[in-house]
């Protein structure tokens, strides 16, 4: 199949990841439409992008003309209106049933030549493609969080994925000035197959009293030269997302070394999801300053 040149990118899911992808694509002169379960949510995300760009202009890190051009490239819309575009990127919550439903719907409403990508961090691309007409056009485009700052995009090919689609996905990511790596369609792919057991082990260490949260994170920062400690990073990612990926690894690989820590499960059950709820392993005030939570 001949796939068209990518000019218009439709992003489905206006949360932290979807908004970040939309912002970066618009900054690199793609036409971008951003949708969510309601137009109001998508419009709020666009206002958030505008506020972030304003802060960059205020700090002298972005020209005002670049901000205006980015916002002119970007619009909020509804999921049902996401019919145009040569590339659709699904960036919904890490929930298999939700993603399958979205891919079924998108497959029915977009052109047969439209590339369908998922920003999933752990769910099988092969499984998502199984509900799509022309499954060879489905690919994984896993951006890292926060999207505007992180340089890596992980490309995942399902069993059905056309090699030409992988090439198009790589070219698109590189046009956003990202570095790409290609992973086989295995649980967690490359990055999270390595990362999530590390974060989960930090949860076990805290739960067992090996050290407090500050000691564990400082140990990783100064002893391993990591920019963030594992518990800080888990809070940034979102503890619900970390748990979802850990559950995928445990279920799909069948090895108890991937078993999610009970403390992680309890924090998610309490609604303490990290920075986005202002409480996780740390409590965050309005300025973003963090104080360790009394857990473990």
Order of alpha helices (4+ residues) and beta strands (2+ residues): beta-alpha-beta-alpha-alpha-beta-beta-alpha-beta-alpha-beta-beta-alpha-beta-alpha-alpha-alpha-alpha-alpha-beta-beta
